[in-house]
Amino acid sequence: MNTDRTQYLTQAKHEELRQEIKHLQQQVIPELAKRIDDARQMGDLSENAEYHAAREEMAWTHSRVKKLANILQNVALISEEKKTSQVVEIGSSIVVSVNGKEKTYYIVGAQEADPSSGKISNESPLGEAFLGRRKGENIEIQVPVGKQIYTIVDIM
């Protein structure tokens, strides 16, 4: 994943990530440092499972902080105001018809994608195919079960 590209986030997700990085930096890292120090004082480090586990956790935590910092440096906030656009864009809610059934999707950035709740990433094949389209358009998309034709019923 190219981490230097724009990361689209809602204000709520942006705040959630800011709080996570703050928690990791102010609580988790100091606690892990203490665990490493305590384990180091127990003597032989080659057979000290607590020491090795704490070091691995510390490495993961630093990696997570770096990833979050990169996301927050490249963020573009998704406006949560009602869209009046007639074109599907990031932040749009859309109603589509596929195989006689209507589905509602909310186009979000990759960090917030949750297909089970109807939030699809602008980077997913489905999300990418919808971007720039208009109400009434038919879009043929290759999905795991084969080609599907989606019709945009409404853009909100």
ChimeraX attribute file (.defattr): number of C-alpha atoms within 10 A of each C-alpha:
attribute: neighborCount
match mode: 1-to-1
recipient: residues
	/A:1	4
	/A:2	5
	/A:3	11
	/A:4	11
	/A:5	12
	/A:6	16
	/A:7	20
	/A:8	25
	/A:9	24
	/A:10	19
	/A:11	13
	/A:12	12
	/A:13	14
	/A:14	21
	/A:15	13
	/A:16	12
	/A:17	18
	/A:18	14
	/A:19	12
	/A:20	15
	/A:21	22
	/A:22	13
	/A:23	13
	/A:24	16
	/A:25	15
	/A:26	11
	/A:27	11
	/A:28	17
	/A:29	18
	/A:30	13
	/A:31	15
	/A:32	19
	/A:33	14
	/A:34	13
	/A:35	18
	/A:36	18
	/A:37	13
	/A:38	13
	/A:39	19
	/A:40	15
	/A:41	11
	/A:42	11
	/A:43	10
	/A:44	10
	/A:45	13
	/A:46	8
	/A:47	9
	/A:48	13
	/A:49	11
	/A:50	16
	/A:51	22
	/A:52	16
	/A:53	15
	/A:54	19
	/A:55	16
	/A:56	13
	/A:57	15
	/A:58	20
	/A:59	12
	/A:60	12
	/A:61	18
	/A:62	17
	/A:63	12
	/A:64	15
	/A:65	19
	/A:66	13
	/A:67	14
	/A:68	16
	/A:69	15
	/A:70	16
	/A:71	21
	/A:72	19
	/A:73	13
	/A:74	14
	/A:75	18
	/A:76	16
	/A:77	18
	/A:78	20
	/A:79	14
	/A:80	11
	/A:81	8
	/A:82	10
	/A:83	15
	/A:84	9
	/A:85	11
	/A:86	14
	/A:87	16
	/A:88	25
	/A:89	23
	/A:90	23
	/A:91	23
	/A:92	24
	/A:93	20
	/A:94	20
	/A:95	19
	/A:96	24
	/A:97	17
	/A:98	15
	/A:99	9
	/A:100	9
	/A:101	8
	/A:102	13
	/A:103	14
	/A:104	17
	/A:105	19
	/A:106	25
	/A:107	28
	/A:108	26
	/A:109	25
	/A:110	16
	/A:111	15
	/A:112	16
	/A:113	18
	/A:114	13
	/A:115	11
	/A:116	7
	/A:117	10
	/A:118	16
	/A:119	20
	/A:120	23
	/A:121	23
	/A:122	22
	/A:123	15
	/A:124	14
	/A:125	13
	/A:126	19
	/A:127	20
	/A:128	17
	/A:129	16
	/A:130	25
	/A:131	16
	/A:132	11
	/A:133	17
	/A:134	18
	/A:135	16
	/A:136	14
	/A:137	14
	/A:138	18
	/A:139	17
	/A:140	13
	/A:141	15
	/A:142	12
	/A:143	10
	/A:144	7
	/A:145	6
	/A:146	7
	/A:147	10
	/A:148	15
	/A:149	15
	/A:150	24
	/A:151	21
	/A:152	23
	/A:153	17
	/A:154	16
	/A:155	23
	/A:156	15
